[in-house]
Amino acid sequence: MEVGDLIRQQRERLGLSQRSLARRAGTTQAAVSRIERGLTAPTWETVRALLLAMGCEPELRARRLSGRWDPVHLAALRERSPAQRLELAMSANRLAGRLRRAGAEAAGGA
C-alpha cells in the first residue's frame, strides 16, 4: 500500500476533510492532496504528523526478502567472469578454514 493511500483511507474512515487534517497536522490542504495523489513522497516526519493527527501511531517494520540470496549481490556476481567467481569461492573457503582453526585454538586454549 502506498503512503498516500494509507493517509486517504484513514482520513476518510474518520470522516475528515483534507483541510481539517492539514490543520490538525500543521500543514496545508494542498500538501495533503499531493501526498494522497502520490505526487510527492513525504518524509517520515510528515507521515507521522498526519497519522498522529488522526490518532494513529505509525509503525515501521522490516521483513526478510523472500529468497535466500540478496538480489543485488547476485547481480554483481553474474557480472564476474567464471575465473573471478572461482577465485572468490576459493578465497571464501580459505577464510572459513582460518576461522575454523582460530575457533578451535580459542576453544582449546580456554
C-alpha positions in Angstrom: 0.0 0.0 0.0 1.2 3.4 -0.9 1.6 6.1 1.8 -0.9 8.4 0.1 -3.5 5.6 0.0 -3.0 4.9 3.7 -3.4 8.6 4.6 -6.5 8.9 2.5 -8.1 5.7 3.8 -7.6 6.8 7.4 -8.8 10.3 6.8 -12.0 9.1 5.0 -12.6 6.4 7.7 -12.6 9.2 10.3 -14.8 11.5 8.1 -12.1 14.2 7.9 -11.6 16.6 5.0 -8.1 17.2 3.7 -8.4 20.7 5.1 -9.2 19.6 8.6 -6.5 17.0 8.6 -4.0 19.6 7.3 -4.9 22.0 10.2 -4.5 19.2 12.8 -1.1 18.3 11.4 0.2 21.8 10.8 0.4 21.6 7.1 -1.7 22.8 4.1 -4.6 21.1 2.3 -2.6 21.2 -0.9 0.2 19.3 0.7 -2.2 16.6 1.9 -3.7 16.4 -1.6 -0.3 16.0 -3.2 0.6 13.2 -0.8 -2.7 11.4 -1.2 -2.4 11.5 -5.0 1.1 10.2 -4.9 2.6 13.4 -6.5 5.1 13.9 -3.6 7.0 11.5 -1.4 6.5 12.7 2.2 9.2 12.5 4.8 8.7 10.1 7.7 8.1 13.1 10.0 5.3 14.3 7.7 3.7 10.8 7.6 4.0 10.6 11.3 2.5 14.0 11.9 -0.5 13.2 9.6 -1.2 9.8 11.2 -0.8 11.2 14.8 -3.2 14.0 13.9 -5.7 11.2 13.1 -5.0 9.3 16.3 -2.9 6.6 14.7 0.6 5.6 15.7 2.8 4.8 12.6 4.8 1.6 12.6 7.9 1.0 10.6 8.8 -2.6 10.1 11.3 -4.6 8.1 10.9 -8.1 6.7 13.4 -10.5 5.2 13.5 -10.9 1.5 11.6 -14.0 0.3 14.6 -15.5 -1.4 17.7 -16.9 0.2 20.1 -14.6 -1.7 20.4 -10.9 -1.9 19.4 -9.8 -5.5 22.0 -7.0 -5.6 24.7 -9.5 -4.6 23.6 -12.0 -7.2 23.5 -9.4 -10.0 27.1 -8.3 -9.1 28.2 -11.9 -9.0 26.8 -12.5 -12.5 28.9 -9.7 -13.9 32.1 -11.6 -12.8 33.9 -14.0 -15.1 33.9 -17.7 -14.3 37.6 -17.4 -13.2 36.7 -14.5 -10.9 33.9 -16.4 -9.4 36.1 -19.4 -8.8 38.8 -17.2 -7.1 36.1 -15.6 -4.9 34.8 -19.1 -3.8 38.4 -20.3 -3.1 39.1 -17.1 -1.1 35.9 -17.7 1.0 36.9 -21.3 1.6 40.3 -20.2 2.8 38.8 -17.7 5.2 36.4 -20.3 6.5 39.3 -22.6 7.2 41.2 -19.9 9.1 38.2 -19.0 11.1 37.6 -22.7 12.0 41.2 -23.1 13.1 41.1 -19.9 15.2 37.9 -21.1 16.8 39.4 -24.5 17.6 42.5 -22.9 19.1 40.4 -20.5 21.2 38.3 -23.3 22.5 41.3 -25.5 23.3 43.2 -22.7 25.0 40.3 -21.7 27.2 
